[in-house]
Amino acid sequence: MTIDEQISYLKKGAVDLIREDDLRKKLEMSAKTGKPLRVKLGADPTAPDIHIGHTVVIRKLKAFQELGHTAIFLIGSFTGMIGDPSGKNSTRPPLSREEIDTNAETYKTQIFKLLDPEKTEIRFNSEWMDKFDAADFVRLCSRTTVKQILERDDFEKRLREERPISLHELLYPLVQGYDSVALNADVELGGTDQKFNLMVGRNLQREYAQEPQVILTTPLLEGSDGVNKMSKSLNNYIGIDEAPNEMFGKVMSISDDLMWRYYELMTDVTPTEIAKMKTSDENPRNLKVNLAKHIIKDFHSAEDAKRAEEDFIARFVKKEIPDEIEEKSIVSGIYNLADLMTQTNLATSKKEAKRLIEQGGVKLNGVKISNTSAEIDLKDEILIQVGKRKFLKIKSE
């Protein structure tokens, strides 16, 4: 790739790039000297497993790796004991070293589903932070001001709401920033919620007479409900260790609009190819099948993706359903599933509709729906099944 092509490839799906001119200069120097850039992605091992929302930024690290640069996956074995305050309205309980060590081993296994283990540096920030004494911390704190730290949105909000901020939380951005100094990072990656911490690292590198790192942030992926950030607690996630069939079904359950977001952030399909698909006459269901296979291939294999498709067709497309199914036509648009069930007499009330959904008794186009807030983008025709015997085809007018 030319430098322009590399930058375009790396920017795909990104939110912030600070600064593009700096990245261009670093890439040109790397090409000239043959010295790869050191690209850092840090993660606190707060949970023992990862869902695909976590991998949006890992895919970006993989992109740099594919271009020949050094991918550094930094596990926050020290910062995990502080607790990242990003996006939190209250102090997060710090993890114990035992919890961190256990979760870190799981992380290492899972990230290599995407990254090349032979070309990835796995580092732990306890390597240098455990060596810090009280005087070292004082010197690190002298590199910034209280005003700079309190400018962080999370802290400002908690101050306004008179919520407590523990002193150790104020140290978190400094410690994460120092990681970039310790690793002499050329580029640091992170979600948009990490932008403040990444900027602190850029500033600290200047303080320590290093060339400041380039910052590239990625968006937070919406879950299968299309509304909230992907989260296990909201049950709107797709786990990377889930069985291919389970992953396939979950991808098929997302809305047509959300499908494009997943194409952008979870595949290597180019923006030009995505634009062509959007304007094509291809059935959205087929495009979603293609998306599911892309995602499964990354975390399992192409063969697993093909088998998952075949299984899905056998179970949901070719399965026995009544020869005669009641049909109704309603105005096209976006509908809440519970409201739609009530409107079409599949449930006597919205309360009953939600109960049926929660109990796993509702399927949309053969896919079980468990989210009571699910929204349906009615464009063509859908098949809703309630229980084993109640079917209804709904066509858009």
N, C-alpha and C positions, 0 to 999 in steps of 0.2 A: 504493500500500500504506500501511496505517497503520504506526506505529512498531513495534507488536507483530508485525505481519505481516512487516515488514522483518527484524526480529531473528530470527524463526522461519525465514525464508528463508536468512539468512546463516549460521545455526547448523546447517543441514542437513549432516550428515556431519562436522561439526567435532568436535574432541576437547577443546581448551582454549579458553575465552573469558574473558580476564582484562582487565577485569571487565565483566560484562554491564551493571551499572548505569552504568559509565562510557560504554559504547557507546550506551546509551539516551540519556544526556545529550548526547553528541556528535551523535547523529542528530536529537534535538529541536532543538538549537542550529542545526544545518545547515538544518533545515526552516524555522526561524524567521528566520534571516538570509539564506538563499539561497546561503550559501557552502558549496561541496562539501567533504567530508572528503578529506584527502590520505592515500591508502591505498597502502602500500609493500609490494612483494614483491621480495626480493633473490635473485640467483642467481649463483654463480660459474660462469663458462663453462668447466667442466672437460671437457666432451665436445662434439663438433660436432653432435650431434643429440639429440632428445628422444623418449622413449617416453610412452605415455599415463599411466604412473605419475607422471611429472613434472607432468602437467597437472591433477592433482587440486587443487592449491593455485592454479594459474593460473585454474581455473574459479571459484574463490572470488574472485579479483581481478576476474574478469569480472562476477560477481554484484554487487559494489560498483559497478562501472562502469555496469551496467544501471540501478542505482538513482540514477545521476546524479553519482557521486563521481569524484574524480580518481584514475585508476589510474597508479601509478608503478612501472614495471618497472626495477629497479636492477641493472645488470650489474656484478659485482664485478671490475672491471678492476684494482683494487689488491689487494683481499683474495684474489683468485685467485693472486696471486704469493706469498701467505703459505701458503695451503692450509688449508681448514677441517678441524679435528680432530674434528668431530662423528662419533661412532660408530667412530672409527678406533683400532686397537690399536697403531699405529705412525705415525711422522711421515710425512705425505704429501708427495711431491716437489712443490715449487712449480712453477707453470706459468711459461713465459716470456711476455713481453709480446706477442710475435708469435703464440704459440699462443692467447692470450687474445683478441687482436684478430680472428683468423680464426674462432674459435668464436663470438665475440660476434655477428658478422655473421649466422651461421647461426641463432643464437637469435632474433635480431630478426625474421627471416623466419618462423620457425616459430610464435612466440607470436601472430602476427597471424592465425593460423588460428582463434583464439578471441577475441582482443581486438580492439577497434575502433582501428585505427591513428590515426584522427583525434582520438581521445579518450584516448590513452595517452602518458604522458611516458616516454621512454627516457632513463635517466640512467646515468652511469658514476661509481663512487666515486673514481676517480682525479681527477675534477674538483676535489675538495677535498683528498684525501689526498696528491696529488703536491705540494701547496703546503705540507704540514707539514714543519717542520724539526725538529731534535733537541729543541729547547726545547718545541715544540708537543707532541711525543710524551711528554715528561716530564710536562707539565701534564695531558695526557690520562690518563696512568698514575696520577696523584695522585688521580684521581676514584674509584678503587676500591682494594680491598686484595688481597693475595696469597691470603688465606684465602677471600675471595669467589670468586676465579677457580678455586681448587683444589677448591671444592665441586662443580664440574662432574663429572658421573658418569664421563665418559670419562677425565678426569685422575685421579680417585680410583682407578679401576680400574687404570690404568697404573702408578700409584705403588705400589699393593698388589702388582702383578705384577713390580715393579722394571723396568718398561719405560721407556726414556728419553722425556722430554718436552722438546722444544726450546723455548728461550725465546721464539722468534718465534710459536709456537703459542699461548702465553699472551696474546699481543697480539691474536689474531684476534677474540675476543668484544668487545674494546674498540673495535676499528676498525669492526666491523659495527654495534655499538651507536651509535657516533658518526655513522654514516650517518643514523640516525633524527633525530639532532640537526640535521645539515646540511640535511636535507629537511623538518624540522619535521613529522614524520609524525604523523597522528592515529591511524592503525591500521597495524600490521605483521602480515603473514601469513607462515606458514612451516609446514614439516612438523613433526611432533612431535619429531624429532631436533634441531630448531632452537630449542626452547623456552628453553634457557639463554641463548643469544645474544640472543633477543628480549627476555628479561627484563633483560639488561644494557642494552639500548637504552632500555627504560622507565626504569631507574634513572638512566642518564646524562642523560636529558631533565630529570629532577628537578634534577640537579646543575647543569644549564645553565639553570635557571629556566623550563623549558618544561612545558606540561601533558603528563603521561606518556601515551604511546600505549596504545591497546587492543591486546591480543595475541589473535590467533585462529590456532590450529594445526589442521592436517588430518592424518589418518592416512597411513601409508605403504602404498600399494596392493600387495596380494599379486599375484604373477605368475600366469601361466596354470596353474602347478602347484598353486596354492592354498595353498602352504606358505611359500615364501620371498618376500621383497620383490622386486618386479619389477626385473629386472636383465638387461642384455645379456650379462654374463659367465655367467649361469645359463641363458641362452637361454629365458627364460620371459616375454619381453616382447612388447608390441605397439607397433611404432614408428608415430609419427603421420604419417610420410612413406611408409609402406608402401602398396602398391596396395590398393584397396578389397576385391578378392577375397581377398587375403592376410589382411587384417584380419578379414573376415567369417569365414573358416575358423578363425582363432585364437580368436575370441570363441565360436564354436560348440563349441570343444574344451574350454572350461572346465566345471567341475562345476556342478551345479544350485545348490548352496549358495553358491558363489562368485559366481554370477550376481547374487544380491541385493546383494552388496557392490559390484559394478560398477554396478548400477542406482543405488545410493545415492550413490556418489562420482563417477560418470562421466556422469550424465544429470541433466536438470532435472525428472524425474518426481518428484512430491511423495511424502513419506512415507505419506500417506493412500492414494495410488494404488498404491504399492508394497505396502502392507498388503492391499489388495483383491486384487492379483494373487496374493499368497502364499496366500490362502484360496480362490482360484478353482479351478475344475476344468480350467483351460486346460492343455494339454500343455506341459511345461517347454521342449520344443524350440521351440514357437512363441514363447514368452516370450523365449527366447534369440535367436531371429531378430529380434524387435523390438528387443532390446538392441543387437545388432550394427548394425542400421540407425540407431539413435540415435547410436552412436559414430562410424560412418562419415560420417553427415550433418555432424557437427561438424568433421571434418577434411578432408572432400571436398565432397560435396553430396548432396541428397536423391535426385537422379537416379542418382548413383554407388551409393548404398546400395541402390536398387531393382534396378539392374543386377547388383550383387554377389549379391543374394538370388536373382535369376533364374538366374545362373550356377551358384550353389551347388546349386539344385534340379536343374538340368540335369545337373550333373556327379555329384552324390552321391545324389539322391533318385530320379531317373528313369533312372539309368544301368542298363545291363544287368547283372543278377545272376542266378544260377541260379534256375530255377523252384522247385527243391526244395533247401532248405537244412536241414542238421541242426539240431535244436533241443535245448537242455538247460535244465532248470529247477534253480535253486539258491536258497538262502535269500537274501532281500533284505538289503542292507547295503552297507558300503563295502569295496571290495576293491582291493588293489594290482594293477595291470594285469598285471604279470609273473607274480604268483602265480595270478591268474585264468586266464591262458593255460596255465600248467602244470596247474592243477586240472582244466581242461576238455580237456586233451590237444592243445591247439593248439601246444604246445611240449613237448619231452621233459624240459626242466629249466628252472629259473628263469634260469640262465646263458644258455641258448639264447634264452629269451624276451627277455631284455635285449638280446642281440645283434641279434635281429630288429627290436626297437624302435629301437635306435640306427641301424640301417641303413635306416630308413624303410619297413620292410616291413609295418608294422602300422597298420590303420585302425580307428577306432571310429566307427560310424555314418557312414562315408564320409569321416571327417577323419583325416588322417595324424597319428599320435602319435609324438613324438620324445623325450619325457621318460620315462626308465626308472623313475622314481619315481611316475608318474601314478597317481592313485587314481580308481576308478570307483564312483559312487553308484548302485548297482543298485536301481531302484525298479519299473520296468516291464519293458521289453524293450530289449536292445541287440544290435547286429550287429557282430561282430568279423571283420575280414578279415585274413588273413595271406598275404602274397604275392598272386598273381593268381587263385589257384584255391581257396583254402581259406577257407570261410565258416562261421560258426557264430552262430545266434541263441541268446541266453541270456535266459531269462525268470525273473523273480523269483517265488518261491513265496509 
